[in-house]
Amino acid sequence: MMKFKKLIIAVISVCAVGILPLAAYDKKTVTFNDANGTPVTLEIPADVYDLVQENHAKIQVALIENKVSADDLRKAQTAILEGYDSFVKDSNIENPYTTVKDGIEDIGDLLANVMPNSQLTQNVWAHSIIHYNRPEKHKIAGGGLNVGATGFSLEPLLDITDALGIDDIPISYLALPTLAVDARVCGFSLPFDVGIAFSTFNTSMISQLKEAIDPSSFNYMSIGGDFRWAVLNNREKHVTVSVGGGAYYTQMGAKIAPDEATIEASLKTFTAFVGTQASVKFHALVPFAGFRLFGSTTKLNLDVKDINWDQILDGSDGDGIMNAAKWGILPTSLSESYSSSFFSHIRPQIYGGLGLDLALLSLTTSLSFDPIGSCLSGAFSIRLVF
């Protein structure tokens, strides 16, 4: 979970850095009036021209209220471009704002693939229904602890962080962990079972962890369940095949408040699935395999506030940069969002593994793979079954 916190922090940090103006090869001009009403034409990077134009009226009001002269405007322009020249030289990227805008879309797609696969690592049971676990006895209920992880490539994020000189993520592959409690109960005389899983975590609830990751915080909550019906329940050969479906909802939040800015992110994902699973029992061993088809909706919100440009744009006139931020030429806040529709993220997933029954103790190890999202997931569960 700490690794995922670093991922979220890096994503939203990129967002903060990404709105920096750029002394790009292609520039455009914008005109403001100084406090005396005299038009002043400023040269700005074409990369951020639309952003400035969208806030033109607000910037103009701030210039009048702060009694900004034409000379003040030109000094601010020089400071911005000098800071950008240094930034571009160090980062070797010409259009950071456009790059990050496009990158957020890529990161949203990444999380829209990863989160559903992570959700589906929860509540995986080796037996295709809990109603029939062994030939001499029916087990009707169980529950325990599930630990899972979903691996994925960080290439969409690394392309941005490398270009902008951010080295918070020195690895190219990450495993997103989950920790959940789950339970399952059978249909008694009917061949079906129902399961539920719940997971929650908040760094603010653990004082030592809160201090260790300060000025950051992270919270996570997931809940969901499923229903399975046995279409084959052969007690002589100990083979069970079931079909079913379920749904999961997950929400997460992350916050970091370093000197450069206050940054917040929130993510919500809903996943629904249908599938089939088969299992066979050999004494205490229960190998199993299954297939799911799932769809999901994901919404990601990023908010950057209180941006201190004089600390971000090193090597430039600090007063000029602070004035540009004060007047609104450099925005002190930014909000970005990403959302995916349910039917645009229909994915198949194959999974399987091995269970071990030891009297009342049941152990399950599973692996799953989403070929479209290229997500590999694994989980281990320990449960008591009665």
C-alpha positions as CSV (number, residue, x, y, z in Angstrom):
1,M,0.0,0.0,0.0
2,M,2.9,2.3,0.7
3,K,4.1,1.7,-2.9
4,F,0.7,2.7,-4.2
5,K,0.8,5.8,-2.1
6,K,4.1,6.8,-3.8
7,L,2.5,6.1,-7.2
8,I,-0.4,8.5,-6.4
9,I,1.9,11.1,-5.0
10,A,4.1,10.9,-8.1
11,V,1.1,11.2,-10.4
12,I,-0.2,14.3,-8.8
13,S,3.2,15.8,-8.4
14,V,3.6,15.5,-12.2
15,C,0.4,17.3,-12.5
16,A,1.7,20.2,-10.4
17,V,5.0,20.5,-12.4
18,G,3.2,20.0,-15.7
19,I,1.5,23.4,-15.9
20,L,4.8,25.2,-16.0
21,P,5.1,27.6,-18.9
22,L,7.7,26.8,-21.5
23,A,10.0,28.9,-23.7
24,A,9.2,26.6,-26.6
25,Y,10.1,27.0,-30.2
26,D,6.5,27.9,-30.9
27,K,5.3,31.0,-29.0
28,K,2.3,33.1,-29.1
29,T,1.4,36.6,-27.8
30,V,-1.2,37.8,-25.4
31,T,-2.2,41.4,-24.6
32,F,-3.1,42.8,-21.2
33,N,-3.7,46.3,-20.0
34,D,-1.6,47.7,-17.2
35,A,-3.0,49.7,-14.3
36,N,-3.0,52.8,-16.4
37,G,-5.0,51.1,-19.2
38,T,-2.0,50.9,-21.5
39,P,-1.9,47.7,-23.6
40,V,1.1,45.5,-23.1
41,T,1.8,42.5,-25.4
42,L,3.6,39.6,-23.8
43,E,5.2,36.6,-25.4
44,I,4.3,33.3,-23.9
45,P,4.8,29.6,-24.9
46,A,2.2,28.3,-27.3
47,D,2.0,25.3,-24.9
48,V,0.1,27.3,-22.3
49,Y,-1.6,29.9,-24.5
50,D,-5.1,28.3,-24.1
51,L,-4.7,28.2,-20.3
52,V,-3.8,31.9,-20.1
53,Q,-6.6,32.8,-22.5
54,E,-9.2,30.9,-20.5
55,N,-8.3,33.0,-17.4
56,H,-7.7,36.2,-19.3
57,A,-10.5,38.2,-17.6
58,K,-9.4,37.1,-14.1
59,I,-5.8,38.0,-14.8
60,Q,-6.8,41.4,-16.1
61,V,-8.8,42.2,-12.9
62,A,-5.9,41.2,-10.8
63,L,-3.5,43.4,-12.7
64,I,-5.8,46.4,-12.1
65,E,-6.3,45.7,-8.4
66,N,-2.6,45.3,-7.8
67,K,-1.7,48.4,-9.8
68,V,0.7,46.5,-12.1
69,S,2.7,48.7,-14.5
70,A,3.9,47.8,-18.0
71,D,7.4,47.4,-16.6
72,D,6.2,45.0,-14.0
73,L,4.5,42.9,-16.6
74,R,7.7,42.7,-18.7
75,K,9.8,41.7,-15.7
76,A,7.3,38.9,-14.9
77,Q,7.5,37.8,-18.6
78,T,11.3,37.7,-18.4
79,A,11.3,35.8,-15.1
80,I,8.9,33.2,-16.5
81,L,10.8,32.6,-19.7
82,E,14.1,32.4,-17.9
83,G,12.7,29.9,-15.5
84,Y,11.3,28.0,-18.4
85,D,14.5,28.0,-20.4
86,S,16.3,26.5,-17.4
87,F,13.5,24.0,-16.8
88,V,13.4,22.8,-20.5
89,K,17.2,22.5,-20.5
90,D,17.1,20.3,-17.5
91,S,14.1,18.2,-18.4
92,N,14.7,18.0,-22.2
93,I,11.0,18.4,-23.0
94,E,9.4,21.1,-25.0
95,N,5.7,21.0,-24.1
96,P,5.3,19.9,-20.5
97,Y,1.8,21.2,-20.1
98,T,0.5,19.3,-23.1
99,T,2.6,16.2,-22.2
100,V,1.2,16.1,-18.7
101,K,-2.4,16.6,-19.9
102,D,-2.0,13.7,-22.3
103,G,-0.1,11.7,-19.6
104,I,-3.0,12.1,-17.1
105,E,-5.2,10.4,-19.7
106,D,-2.7,7.5,-20.0
107,I,-2.4,7.2,-16.2
108,G,-6.2,7.2,-15.9
109,D,-6.3,4.3,-18.4
110,L,-3.6,2.6,-16.4
111,L,-5.5,2.8,-13.1
112,A,-8.8,1.9,-14.9
113,N,-7.1,-1.4,-15.8
114,V,-5.3,-2.0,-12.6
115,M,-8.0,-1.3,-10.0
116,P,-10.6,-3.8,-11.2
117,N,-8.0,-6.5,-11.4
118,S,-6.9,-5.6,-7.9
119,Q,-10.5,-5.8,-6.7
120,L,-11.0,-9.3,-8.2
121,T,-8.1,-10.7,-6.2
122,Q,-10.4,-10.6,-3.2
123,N,-12.6,-13.4,-2.1
124,V,-11.1,-16.1,-4.3
125,W,-12.0,-19.6,-3.0
126,A,-10.5,-22.8,-4.3
127,H,-13.8,-24.7,-4.0
128,S,-16.2,-23.7,-6.7
129,I,-19.0,-23.6,-4.1
130,I,-18.5,-23.9,-0.4
131,H,-21.6,-26.1,-0.1
132,Y,-19.5,-29.1,-1.1
133,N,-15.9,-29.3,0.2
134,R,-15.3,-32.9,0.9
135,P,-17.4,-36.1,0.3
136,E,-18.1,-37.0,4.0
137,K,-19.2,-33.6,5.2
138,H,-20.8,-30.4,4.0
139,K,-19.2,-27.1,5.1
140,I,-21.7,-24.3,5.2
141,A,-19.7,-21.1,6.0
142,G,-16.2,-19.7,6.3
143,G,-14.2,-16.5,6.5
144,G,-10.7,-15.2,7.0
145,L,-8.0,-12.9,5.6
146,N,-7.1,-12.3,2.0
147,V,-3.8,-10.8,0.8
148,G,-3.4,-9.9,-2.8
149,A,-1.3,-7.9,-5.3
150,T,-1.7,-6.7,-8.9
151,G,1.3,-6.0,-11.0
152,F,1.5,-3.5,-13.8
153,S,4.0,-1.5,-15.8
154,L,4.7,2.1,-14.8
155,E,5.7,3.1,-18.3
156,P,3.0,5.7,-18.8
157,L,4.1,7.5,-15.6
158,L,7.8,7.0,-16.1
159,D,7.6,8.6,-19.5
160,I,6.4,11.8,-17.8
161,T,8.5,11.7,-14.7
162,D,11.7,10.9,-16.6
163,A,11.1,13.8,-19.0
164,L,10.4,16.2,-16.1
165,G,13.3,15.2,-14.0
166,I,11.2,13.5,-11.3
167,D,12.9,10.4,-10.0
168,D,10.5,9.4,-7.2
169,I,9.8,6.1,-8.9
170,P,13.1,4.3,-9.8
171,I,11.3,1.1,-10.8
172,S,9.4,0.3,-14.0
173,Y,7.0,-2.3,-12.5
174,L,4.9,-2.1,-9.4
175,A,2.6,-4.4,-7.4
176,L,-0.6,-2.8,-5.9
177,P,-1.4,-4.7,-2.7
178,T,-4.7,-5.4,-1.1
179,L,-5.6,-6.7,2.3
180,A,-9.2,-7.8,3.0
181,V,-11.4,-9.8,5.3
182,D,-13.9,-12.1,3.5
183,A,-16.7,-14.5,4.3
184,R,-18.9,-17.0,2.5
185,V,-22.1,-18.9,3.3
186,C,-23.8,-21.7,1.3
187,G,-27.4,-22.0,0.3
188,F,-27.9,-25.1,2.6
189,S,-30.2,-27.4,0.6
190,L,-29.6,-25.4,-2.7
191,P,-26.3,-25.7,-4.6
192,F,-25.1,-22.0,-4.3
193,D,-23.1,-19.8,-2.1
194,V,-22.7,-16.0,-1.4
195,G,-19.5,-14.2,-0.5
196,I,-18.6,-10.8,0.7
197,A,-15.2,-9.0,1.1
198,F,-14.3,-5.7,2.9
199,S,-11.0,-3.8,3.2
200,T,-10.1,-0.4,4.7
201,F,-7.0,1.5,5.6
202,N,-6.2,5.1,6.7
203,T,-2.7,6.3,7.6
204,S,-4.1,8.9,9.9
205,M,-5.3,6.1,12.3
206,I,-1.7,4.9,12.9
207,S,0.3,7.6,14.7
208,Q,3.7,6.1,13.9
209,L,2.9,5.7,10.2
210,K,1.3,9.1,10.1
211,E,4.6,10.7,11.3
212,A,6.7,8.5,9.1
213,I,5.1,9.6,5.8
214,D,4.4,13.2,6.8
215,P,3.5,15.5,4.9
216,S,1.5,12.8,3.1
217,S,-1.6,10.8,3.9
218,F,-3.5,7.9,2.3
219,N,-6.8,6.2,2.7
220,Y,-8.5,3.2,1.1
221,M,-11.8,1.4,1.3
222,S,-13.2,-1.5,-0.8
223,I,-16.4,-3.6,-0.4
224,G,-18.1,-6.1,-2.6
225,G,-19.5,-9.6,-3.0
226,D,-20.5,-12.4,-5.4
227,F,-23.0,-15.2,-6.0
228,R,-22.2,-18.6,-7.4
229,W,-24.5,-21.5,-8.5
230,A,-23.3,-25.0,-9.0
231,V,-24.1,-26.4,-12.5
232,L,-22.1,-29.6,-11.8
233,N,-21.7,-31.1,-8.3
234,N,-20.3,-34.6,-8.6
235,R,-19.6,-36.0,-5.1
236,E,-18.1,-39.3,-6.3
237,K,-15.4,-37.6,-8.5
238,H,-15.3,-34.5,-6.2
239,V,-15.7,-32.2,-9.2
240,T,-17.7,-28.9,-9.0
241,V,-18.4,-26.3,-11.7
242,S,-20.2,-23.1,-10.9
243,V,-21.4,-19.9,-12.7
244,G,-22.0,-16.6,-11.1
245,G,-21.3,-12.9,-10.8
246,G,-20.6,-10.1,-8.4
247,A,-19.6,-6.4,-8.0
248,Y,-17.0,-4.4,-6.1
249,Y,-16.7,-0.7,-5.2
250,T,-13.4,0.9,-4.2
251,Q,-12.5,4.5,-3.2
252,M,-9.1,5.9,-2.4
253,G,-7.6,9.2,-1.5
254,A,-4.1,10.6,-1.2
255,K,-2.7,14.0,0.0
256,I,0.7,15.5,0.1
257,A,1.5,19.0,1.4
258,P,5.2,19.8,0.7
259,D,6.6,23.3,0.4
260,E,5.9,23.4,-3.4
261,A,2.2,22.8,-3.2
262,T,-0.7,21.1,-1.5
263,I,-1.8,18.1,-3.7
264,E,-4.9,15.9,-3.4
265,A,-6.1,12.9,-5.4
266,S,-9.2,10.8,-5.2
267,L,-10.1,7.6,-7.1
268,K,-13.4,5.7,-7.3
269,T,-13.9,2.4,-9.1
270,F,-16.9,0.2,-9.6
271,T,-16.5,-3.2,-11.1
272,A,-19.1,-5.9,-12.0
273,F,-18.4,-9.3,-13.4
274,V,-19.8,-12.7,-14.5
275,G,-17.8,-15.9,-14.6
276,T,-17.4,-19.6,-14.2
277,Q,-15.1,-21.7,-12.0
278,A,-14.3,-25.4,-11.8
279,S,-12.5,-27.3,-9.0
280,V,-11.6,-30.8,-8.1
281,K,-10.6,-32.3,-4.8
282,F,-7.7,-34.8,-4.3
283,H,-7.6,-35.6,-0.6
284,A,-6.5,-32.2,1.0
285,L,-5.6,-30.5,-2.3
286,V,-8.1,-28.5,-4.4
287,P,-6.8,-27.3,-7.8
288,F,-9.2,-24.9,-9.5
289,A,-9.5,-22.7,-12.6
290,G,-11.9,-20.1,-13.8
291,F,-12.8,-17.3,-16.3
292,R,-14.4,-13.9,-15.7
293,L,-15.7,-11.2,-17.9
294,F,-15.8,-7.8,-16.1
295,G,-16.5,-4.2,-16.8
296,S,-15.7,-1.1,-14.7
297,T,-16.1,2.6,-14.3
298,T,-13.2,4.7,-12.9
299,K,-13.1,8.3,-11.9
300,L,-9.9,10.1,-11.0
301,N,-9.7,13.7,-9.6
302,L,-6.5,15.6,-9.1
303,D,-6.3,18.9,-7.3
304,V,-3.2,21.0,-6.9
305,K,-3.4,24.1,-4.5
306,D,-1.1,26.8,-3.1
307,I,1.5,26.3,-5.8
308,N,4.8,28.1,-4.9
309,W,6.3,28.9,-8.3
310,D,9.4,30.6,-6.9
311,Q,10.5,27.2,-5.5
312,I,9.5,25.2,-8.6
313,L,11.2,27.5,-11.2
314,D,14.7,27.7,-9.9
315,G,17.2,30.0,-11.5
316,S,14.8,32.8,-12.3
317,D,13.8,36.1,-10.7
318,G,11.9,35.0,-7.6
319,D,10.0,38.3,-7.2
320,G,8.9,38.2,-10.9
321,I,7.7,34.6,-10.5
322,M,5.8,35.4,-7.3
323,N,4.2,38.4,-8.9
324,A,3.2,36.3,-11.9
325,A,1.5,33.8,-9.6
326,K,-0.1,36.6,-7.6
327,W,-1.7,38.2,-10.7
328,G,-2.8,34.8,-12.1
329,I,-0.4,34.6,-15.1
330,L,1.0,31.5,-13.3
331,P,-2.0,29.7,-11.7
332,T,-1.8,28.8,-8.1
333,S,-4.3,25.9,-8.4
334,L,-5.1,23.3,-10.9
335,S,-7.8,20.6,-11.2
336,E,-7.8,17.7,-13.6
337,S,-10.2,14.7,-13.9
338,Y,-10.4,11.4,-15.8
339,S,-13.3,9.0,-16.2
340,S,-14.0,5.8,-18.0
341,S,-17.3,4.4,-19.1
342,F,-18.3,0.8,-18.1
343,F,-18.6,-0.6,-21.6
344,S,-15.3,0.9,-22.8
345,H,-13.5,-1.2,-20.2
346,I,-14.9,-4.7,-20.7
347,R,-12.1,-7.2,-20.0
348,P,-11.6,-10.9,-19.8
349,Q,-9.7,-12.5,-16.9
350,I,-8.4,-16.0,-16.5
351,Y,-7.5,-17.3,-13.1
352,G,-6.6,-20.5,-11.2
353,G,-4.6,-21.8,-8.3
354,L,-4.5,-24.4,-5.5
355,G,-6.3,-24.8,-2.2
356,L,-5.3,-26.8,0.8
357,D,-7.9,-28.2,3.3
358,L,-6.6,-28.9,6.8
359,A,-9.6,-29.8,9.0
360,L,-11.2,-26.4,9.8
361,L,-8.3,-24.5,8.1
362,S,-8.5,-23.6,4.4
363,L,-5.5,-22.1,2.5
364,T,-5.9,-20.8,-1.1
365,T,-3.2,-19.5,-3.5
366,S,-4.4,-18.0,-6.8
367,L,-3.1,-16.2,-9.9
368,S,-5.0,-14.3,-12.5
369,F,-4.2,-12.5,-15.7
370,D,-6.0,-9.8,-17.7
371,P,-4.6,-10.1,-21.3
372,I,-6.1,-6.8,-22.5
373,G,-4.9,-4.7,-19.5
374,S,-1.7,-6.8,-19.2
375,C,-2.3,-7.1,-15.5
376,L,-1.0,-10.1,-13.5
377,S,-2.5,-10.6,-10.1
378,G,-2.0,-13.0,-7.2
379,A,-3.5,-13.6,-3.8
380,F,-3.2,-15.8,-0.7
381,S,-6.0,-16.5,1.7
382,I,-6.2,-18.2,5.1
383,R,-9.7,-19.0,6.4
384,L,-11.6,-21.0,8.9
385,V,-14.4,-23.1,7.3
386,F,-17.2,-24.8,9.3
